[in-house]
Every structure is written in C-alpha cells, then in structure tokens.
C-alpha cells in the first residue's frame, strides 16, 4: 500500500514538473508561477504546496529533472575509441541537448533565477554530467583543472552565443570541433615537459 502511495506521489510530482517546463517554455524560466502552475495542473495553489513548499523547491525539482534528462541522453552515447573524437562527440551532444530547449538551458546552465541554488542532491546530477566531460578531457590529454575550466567556459560561451544570436541555427556551434582541437592542442603543449 505504501509503495502505491509513493508511486502515485512520484507520478504526480513528475506531472507537475512537466507542466512547469511547459510554462517555462511559454513564459521563460522566471515566468513560472505557482499560481499559474496550480491552474495548469488542475489544483488550487494551496494543494500544490503539498508537493513543493516554494517556487525554489519547484525550480530544484526542475533542475534535477533537466540534469537527469541530460545524464540519460549521455548514457545512450556510443563513443568512438579515439579520446579526442569521443570528447568532441560528447560535447556535441551536450551542446545539442542544451540548445534544443532554451528554458531548460537557462535553468541548468545560466542560472538567471535570483536566489536559487540547487540542492546538493540535484547538483550531484549536474556534477555527474560535467564529470563525464572532465573524464573524457583527461583521456584526451587535458589534465590541468584550469584547462578543463577553459574548455567548459568555451562550450558555455558557444551555447550562449548561439541562443542569443542565432537560435535554431549553428553559426557558433559549428565551430565546436575546431575549438576543441585548439584547446586540447594548447593544453597538451603547455603540459608537456620542455
């Protein structure tokens, strides 16, 4: 009996989060309100508090959901044996995932919501996704934390430029593989003994 109650509650939470994503796609991540969400899912706002006690709790569930989707997408990847090619493919899927849903990208990668900080449990999912990229960077010869940070910043910059200036296009993201080569070559060169 308790398992059925838990399963029903999890299903309801998933349904609410899916509706919240729909509102975010229509009105932007900052435009999600508990009042509008309650109306969307067919309940009164006080009833919504049984599932999320604040807007930040809702954002946290959305953050976890988005990162869970990313990890699931990365799980389906068949990476080539060459480390650099594997890194490029991984980052390409990461970027494509981010750009296919600007509202999700805003919450996961831009953090425009004032005062929102993901819970440690939700953030662990983001760390898992980023950790996979860092492992692939290591395998490709990028081992210094500063070099890993530079590649992460470069990828984030490409995503931001693409969303801001050419949504739906590839003006900036088409340079991803070339930039990966430049950064990886530079990192390997600088870390080699002279």
N, C-alpha and C positions, 0 to 999 in steps of 0.2 A: 504493500500500500504506500509506504513512504517513498519507494522508488518511483511509483507512478506520479506522485505529487511532485517530486523533484524533476522528473522528465517533463511534466506539463509546465512547470515554472520555467525550466530552461527553454522550452519551446516558445513560451510567451515572451521571455526576455529577447530571444533571437528575433522574434517577430517585431518587437518594439524597436530593436536596434536597426533592423532592415527598414522600417518606416522612418526612423531618424535619418538614415542615409538618404532616403528619397527626399526628405525635406531639405537636407544639406545640399543635394544636387539642384534643387529648385531655388533655394534662397541663400546659398553659401553656408559655410560651417557656422558662422556667427549668427545666422538667421534661424537656427534651430531653437525653438522654444518648447518648454514642457507643455504649455497650454495648447499650442498647435499640434504637438505630438499626441497628446491625450485625445484630441479631437480626431486625429488621423487614425488612431488605433481603436477608436470607439469606446473610450472610457472617460470618466471625469478625471480632472487633474489630480485631485487627492488620491485617487486609486493608483495613479501612475507612481506615486511616492512609495507604494509597496514594493516597487521594482527598482526605482532609482530615487534616492533621497535628495538629489540635487542635479543641476544641469551638468556639473563637473563629473558626477558619477556616471551620467549618461555618456559624456564625452570619453570617459575612461573605458566604458564598455565598447564604444565605437572604435577607440584607439586599439584595443585588444583585438576586436573583430577584424579590423583592417590589417593589422600585422599578422594575424592568424591566416588571413587570405593570402598574404604575401608569402609566408612560410609554406603554405600548401602549394602555391604556384612554383616556388623554388624546388619543392620536393619532386615535382614532375619533370624537372630538367634532366636531360641526358647530356652530360658534359663531355666534350672531346678529351682525349688523353693529353693533348698538349696544354700545359698550365696556362699559358697566355691566352690561347684560344678559349679555354674554359672560363677564364676571368672575363673575357670580352662577352661571351655568351651570357654568363650570369648577370653582369652589369646591364646588358641589353634587355634582359627580361625584367630586371629590377626597374629600369627606366620606363619600359613599356607599361608595366604594372602601375607605376606612379602616374603616368600621363593619361591612362585610359579613364580615370575618374578624378577630375580636378578637386572635388570636395574632399575625397579621401586623401589625396596628396596633400592638401592644405592641413588637414588634421595630423597626418602621420609625419610629414617632412618639413612643414613650415611653421607650425605652432603659433598661429595668429590669435588663439583664444586667450585673452588676458586672464592670468591667474591659474590657468590649467596646467597641472603637472600630472603625467600619467602615474598610476600606482606602480609600485615595484613589480607586481605580478604582470601588469600589462606591458611595462617597459622591458621585461625579460624577453617578451616575444620580439620586440624591436631589436634588442641586443642579439638575439639568435639570428635574425636575418642579416644584420650587419656583420656578425661574427663569421658567417659563412663567406661573405665577401672578403673579409680580412684573411681568412684561411687560404682562399684562392690567391689573394695578393701575395701571401707568403710563399705559396707554391710557385708563383711566377717570378720570385726573386725580390719582392718588395717586403722588407722585413722591419724597417725602422718605423716606429709609431708616427713620426712626422710625415713620412712619405705616404703611409696609409691614410692619414688625415687629409693630405693634399688630394689624393685620388677621390676620397669621399666628398670633399668640397667641390672638386671639379664636376663630379656626377651631379651633385646638388645644384650647381650653377647651370649646368646644361638643362636640367629639368625646369628650373626657374625661368631661364631664358625662353625655353620652348613654350611653356604655359603662358608666359606674359606676352610674348611677341608673335607667336605663330601656333596657336592652339590647333591641334589636329594635323599639323604639318610635321616636317622633320628638318627644318632649317638648321637647328643647333644639334639635335640628337644624331644627325647623320655623321657628325664628327667624333662620335664616342670612341670608335675603334682606333682612330688616328691619335686621339688624345691619350688613350690608354697606352698605346705604344710609346708615345713621347714620355709620359710619366714613368712607365716601367723602365724604359731605357735609361732615363736620368737617374732613377733610384738605384738601379744596378750599378751604373757607372760611379756614382758617388759613394756607394758602399764597398766598392772593390778596393783592396789594398793597393797602394801606389808604390 
